[in-house]
Amino acid sequence: MGNYPAEPFKIKAVENIEMTTKEDRKEAIKEAGYNTFLLDSDDVYIDLLTDSGTSAMSDEQWASLMIGDEAYAGSNNWYKLEEAVKEVYGFDYVVPTHQGRGAENLLSQIMIEEGDYIPGNMYFTTTKAHQELNGGTFVDVIIDEGHQSVADHPFKGNVDLEKYKDLIDEVGADKIPYICVAVTVNMAGGQPVSMDNLRKVKEISERNSIKVMYDATRCVENAYFIKKNEEGYQDKSIAEILKEMMSYADGCTMSGKKDCLVNIGGFLAMDEEDLYQEATQLVVVYEGMPTYGGLAGRDMEAMATGIYESVNYEYIEHRVEQVQYLGNKLDEAGVPIIKPIGGHAVFIDAKEFLPHLSQDELPAQALAAAIYVDSGVRSMERGVVSAGRDEDGSHHYPKLETVRLTIPRRVYTYAHMDVVADSVINLYENRKNIKGLKFVYEPPVLRFFTSRFEPIE
Ligand SMILES: *Cc1c(COP(=O)(O)O)cnc(C)c1O
């Protein structure tokens, strides 16, 4: 490689990191029960646990914090946020929420009735939970390639139009209040959806009076992939592409903690006034006044600033290409990863990486712990531990057993990516030494957060 877009920013403030030794880290991971979620961040060198709320804000965003208008109602920061969403996303109505799931809660309560079906291009944990809490059933309509670890498809997040039409035929359009389209698809590995697919989803939905609601969490990354890989978009700006994407939706939920470049915040946006009225009735119950929705004035200001920054080409090119750089380095060294490489993370295929371990020996959990000990890099298990147990009490064995290396926005340099790559490649060359893990403590729900493990000797 060696050929990459260098940082389109310079560093004004630094956060020093405590350097640890391998001996320190062996002790720390043991104390954390071999679960990277239970490590103290002080013990971590490069933190790739998540890209959620971990972005570095710009100097202009920090300046935004100083002009917070902390009025209970009608804060001028709210009007700036509303204007930013209208201008950049193109929706007429905006309801602020404390983060993405707050918007999901409002949307699900307003639109879903007991017995409804909500198709989506692969599930997301909080999205599906809110759909189910409101009596809905999630139906996966992503193309088959979305479930394959390696597929030669530039838009693995696409909706399978036949699966979608079959569902409409089967349950009836009146049982489908909306289709939830994630752009990009987190759980599939940050995989984008093509403009052509979004257009066709809109056509089918309109014909059947089904609304289209996006999970817009990583929509700017999606726009970058369209510019890069879809015929006819090379000469369009990110802002133009994003606007066109959003024109095929009736609204969206947004986690500001991702593509809006803030540490907390979110919103629900839509075109229809009736829906907006209902949302404002609910937001006061769950979040706060419709002019702050659980956010401080300063946080709304920082999010508005972040929304404008996020559609800058040099920013998004650097962000996505940094992820590609790490993924390509691993791929070139033969490390098995999910391909194509997505927009926010590199997913290592832990089953392929550690073929000597069965899924019962928790290969992804074991690999995440080994990476931490080797280099102080914190990653996350996305495999059998995250998948939990089935109703009969046995492990639910997901097809993909992965370790996720998620890159925070604007936080780390290419040199940090080299440290990560070198460590993973070194472990791959010595993979036979990595032992499996077994549970020593397991909570009944969302076990990946707090379970504890021990090496199998
Ligand atoms: C993070 C995320 C959410 C939820 O947003 P929060 O701000 O964490 O509540 C929803 N959908 C996707 C795809 C996400 O990545």
The ligand as a Gaussian input file, in Angstrom:
#p B3LYP/6-31G(d) Opt

LIG

0 1
 C      -25.383000       2.730000      17.298000
 C      -26.474000       2.310000      16.416000
 C      -27.822000       2.493000      16.764000
 C      -28.261000       3.034000      18.105000
 O      -27.782000       4.283000      18.364000
 P      -27.374000       4.754000      19.848000
 O      -26.966000       6.170000      19.648000
 O      -26.264000       3.867000      20.308000
 O      -28.575000       4.626000      20.709000
 C      -28.778000       2.138000      15.840000
 N      -28.454000       1.582000      14.661000
 C      -27.174000       1.360000      14.303000
 C      -26.867000       0.749000      12.983000
 C      -26.140000       1.692000      15.170000
 O      -24.879000       1.430000      14.831000

